[in-house]
Amino acid sequence: MRAARFHEYGGVENLVIEQAPDPHPGPGEIRIRVAAAGVNPIDWKARAGALQGLLPVELPAIPGRDAAGVIDEVGEGVQGAAVGDRVFGLGGVTGATAELAVLSAWAHAPTTWSDEESAGAGLASVTALGGLNALGPLSGRTLLIEGAAGGVGSAAVEIALAQGATVIGTASERNHEFLTDLGAVPTTYGHGLAERLAALAPHGVDFVLDTAASGSLDDLVAITGAPTRVSTIADHANAQRLGTHIVNAVNDSALLASAAELGRQGRYTPRIERAYPLERIADAHAHGERGRTRGKVVIGI
Ligand SMILES: NC(=O)c1ccc[n+]([C@@H]2O[C@H](COP(=O)([O-])OP(=O)(O)OC[C@H]3O[C@@H](n4cnc5c(N)ncnc54)[C@H](OP(=O)(O)O)[C@@H]3O)[C@@H](O)[C@H]2O)c1
């Protein structure tokens, strides 16, 4: 199969397109013919070797944590999925940016989503759902999302709105119209956030989901009044010090299915800032790595 790979840890210049062995699904897994793969911060962390101690990858490695496509092989014991089904989901830390990819968690892709949107839904939706679920019921509550314009943040805005929350999101000003379109009340991050929130939410902010890891966690705890009202997916060190919830993505098909159901209802549609062809994976990584992505960057295979 054709795949993007890197043979050594390093920068985007290490990414090459070449032939790689076809993968096959193990028990409980499926293989898809990939239509599009997601681009996530874990991709450049893995490529740069930053995860070596935590989540080692075997070299040469195919980048990519999530993808969408059509099932072409089904592993032993898999139920409720058949060759020809259109799905999206999650594989390992690497392996998705290729013609064929093995997934261990998946859901049927809503017909309302394009292949690119489906590819943008995997890691973002399970991470957003995990981060929100840690906070408790959101109906009637006011939620602040710190870092609302990125892949996880924009998914969390729509999912939290569907759960009945009022959502305030932080982003730079150029992304405020984007947040308004998603249904959130936008505000800028950084100095003076508590004062801006006092004006936007006179009854207070009940919960915060932090996706930005910008050093604001102390302020976010002060804004809600308790560390248990804050969850972060990105600021592990400060979360441990402060006692907030720390959430890591899990390969959970039930979470993907609930995200897909919101897709069918028209309440959650991953926003794709740009889709790159496989040959331009280096540009796709560089785009994401700049840290300014609005919604998701994906790669069409
Ligand atoms: N724990 C897990 O399992 C898990 C899973 C997925 C992701 N993550 C982590 O979560 C973080 C977010 O992931 P992602 O995929 O959403 O990343 P992303 O799409 O690359 O995030 C980019 C967004 O971050 C916003 N941003 C940058 N600095 C900000 C700040 N100081 N305050 C508020 N927003 C800011 C940018 O908005 P502006 O351009 O408007 O500034 C941009 O829209 C990353 O660190 C990632 O590694 C963790």
The ligand as an SDF file (V2000), in Angstrom:
LIG
                    3D

 48 52  0  0  0  0  0  0  0  0999 V2000
   -5.2530   14.1020   26.3650 N   0  0  0  0  0  0  0  0  0  0  0  0
   -5.5390   13.6550   25.1500 C   0  0  0  0  0  0  0  0  0  0  0  0
   -5.8040   12.4660   24.9530 O   0  0  0  0  0  0  0  0  0  0  0  0
   -5.5440   14.6200   24.0160 C   0  0  0  0  0  0  0  0  0  0  0  0
   -6.2600   14.3440   22.8440 C   0  0  0  0  0  0  0  0  0  0  0  0
   -6.2780   15.2930   21.8220 C   0  0  0  0  0  0  0  0  0  0  0  0
   -5.5720   16.4850   21.9710 C   0  0  0  0  0  0  0  0  0  0  0  0
   -4.8590   16.6840   23.1130 N   0  0  0  0  0  0  0  0  0  0  0  0
   -4.1000   17.9270   23.3140 C   0  0  0  0  0  0  0  0  0  0  0  0
   -5.0450   18.9870   23.4290 O   0  0  0  0  0  0  0  0  0  0  0  0
   -4.5420   20.1740   22.8360 C   0  0  0  0  0  0  0  0  0  0  0  0
   -5.5380   20.6740   21.7970 C   0  0  0  0  0  0  0  0  0  0  0  0
   -5.6410   19.7120   20.7420 O   0  0  0  0  0  0  0  0  0  0  0  0
   -6.3400   20.1240   19.3730 P   0  0  0  0  0  0  0  0  0  0  0  0
   -6.2990   18.9570   18.4780 O   0  0  0  0  0  0  0  0  0  0  0  0
   -7.6370   20.8050   19.6520 O   0  0  0  0  0  0  0  0  0  0  0  0
   -5.2750   21.2150   18.8820 O   0  0  0  0  0  0  0  0  0  0  0  0
   -5.3890   22.3000   17.7120 P   0  0  0  0  0  0  0  0  0  0  0  0
   -6.5710   22.0360   16.8530 O   0  0  0  0  0  0  0  0  0  0  0  0
   -4.0560   22.3480   17.0690 O   0  0  0  0  0  0  0  0  0  0  0  0
   -5.6000   23.6650   18.5180 O   0  0  0  0  0  0  0  0  0  0  0  0
   -5.4030   24.8620   17.8320 C   0  0  0  0  0  0  0  0  0  0  0  0
   -6.2540   25.9310   18.4930 C   0  0  0  0  0  0  0  0  0  0  0  0
   -5.6880   26.3050   19.7410 O   0  0  0  0  0  0  0  0  0  0  0  0
   -6.0770   27.6380   19.9820 C   0  0  0  0  0  0  0  0  0  0  0  0
   -5.1880   28.2890   20.9370 N   0  0  0  0  0  0  0  0  0  0  0  0
   -3.8420   28.4160   20.8520 C   0  0  0  0  0  0  0  0  0  0  0  0
   -3.3860   29.0610   21.9540 N   0  0  0  0  0  0  0  0  0  0  0  0
   -4.4540   29.3410   22.7320 C   0  0  0  0  0  0  0  0  0  0  0  0
   -4.6300   29.9700   23.9830 C   0  0  0  0  0  0  0  0  0  0  0  0
   -3.6000   30.4690   24.6660 N   0  0  0  0  0  0  0  0  0  0  0  0
   -5.8670   30.0360   24.5150 N   0  0  0  0  0  0  0  0  0  0  0  0
   -6.9280   29.5580   23.8470 C   0  0  0  0  0  0  0  0  0  0  0  0
   -6.8390   28.9510   22.6230 N   0  0  0  0  0  0  0  0  0  0  0  0
   -5.6090   28.8410   22.0870 C   0  0  0  0  0  0  0  0  0  0  0  0
   -5.9710   28.2800   18.6280 C   0  0  0  0  0  0  0  0  0  0  0  0
   -6.8810   29.3470   18.6020 O   0  0  0  0  0  0  0  0  0  0  0  0
   -6.3900   30.8190   18.1860 P   0  0  0  0  0  0  0  0  0  0  0  0
   -5.7240   30.6460   16.8410 O   0  0  0  0  0  0  0  0  0  0  0  0
   -7.6650   31.5850   18.1410 O   0  0  0  0  0  0  0  0  0  0  0  0
   -5.4260   31.2560   19.2430 O   0  0  0  0  0  0  0  0  0  0  0  0
   -6.3570   27.1760   17.6510 C   0  0  0  0  0  0  0  0  0  0  0  0
   -7.6920   27.2980   17.2030 O   0  0  0  0  0  0  0  0  0  0  0  0
   -3.1590   19.8210   22.2800 C   0  0  0  0  0  0  0  0  0  0  0  0
   -2.1890   20.1590   23.2440 O   0  0  0  0  0  0  0  0  0  0  0  0
   -3.2120   18.2920   22.1520 C   0  0  0  0  0  0  0  0  0  0  0  0
   -1.9300   17.6990   22.2390 O   0  0  0  0  0  0  0  0  0  0  0  0
   -4.8450   15.8030   24.1320 C   0  0  0  0  0  0  0  0  0  0  0  0
  1  2  1  0
  2  3  2  0
  2  4  1  0
  4  5  1  0
  4 48  2  0
  5  6  2  0
  6  7  1  0
  7  8  2  0
  8  9  1  0
  8 48  1  0
  9 10  1  0
  9 46  1  0
 10 11  1  0
 11 12  1  0
 11 44  1  0
 12 13  1  0
 13 14  1  0
 14 15  2  0
 14 16  1  0
 14 17  1  0
 17 18  1  0
 18 19  2  0
 18 20  1  0
 18 21  1  0
 21 22  1  0
 22 23  1  0
 23 24  1  0
 23 42  1  0
 24 25  1  0
 25 26  1  0
 25 36  1  0
 26 27  1  0
 26 35  1  0
 27 28  2  0
 28 29  1  0
 29 30  1  0
 29 35  2  0
 30 31  1  0
 30 32  2  0
 32 33  1  0
 33 34  2  0
 34 35  1  0
 36 37  1  0
 36 42  1  0
 37 38  1  0
 38 39  2  0
 38 40  1  0
 38 41  1  0
 42 43  1  0
 44 45  1  0
 44 46  1  0
 46 47  1  0
M  CHG  2   8   1  16  -1
M  END
$$$$
